[in-house]
Amino acid sequence: MVELLLKTADAGRYLGVSVQSLRRYRDVEGGFLVENEDWFSGAFENSPIRWNVEKCQEAFSKRRKGFAKKEFKAVS
């Protein structure tokens, strides 16, 4: 299977999120997208990050399902 790896700006457009949000979702920023699974840093410090957009979509989907299952109780 060929993975679709995109640079940050292209991945943000593809996924429908801002570049800032996408960067914030990385595990090194306390987020839920895992390095070397969902995103890959380049060989050098100034190399662009590549995003596996299919894996990112799966992670977004799992995260949304987790929020949908929570029940909110009305405060009396």
Secondary structure, 3 states (H helix, E strand, C coil): CCCCEEEHHHHHHHHCCCHHHHHHCEHHHCCCECECCCEECCCCCCCCCEEEHHHHHHHHHHHHHHHHHCCCCCCC
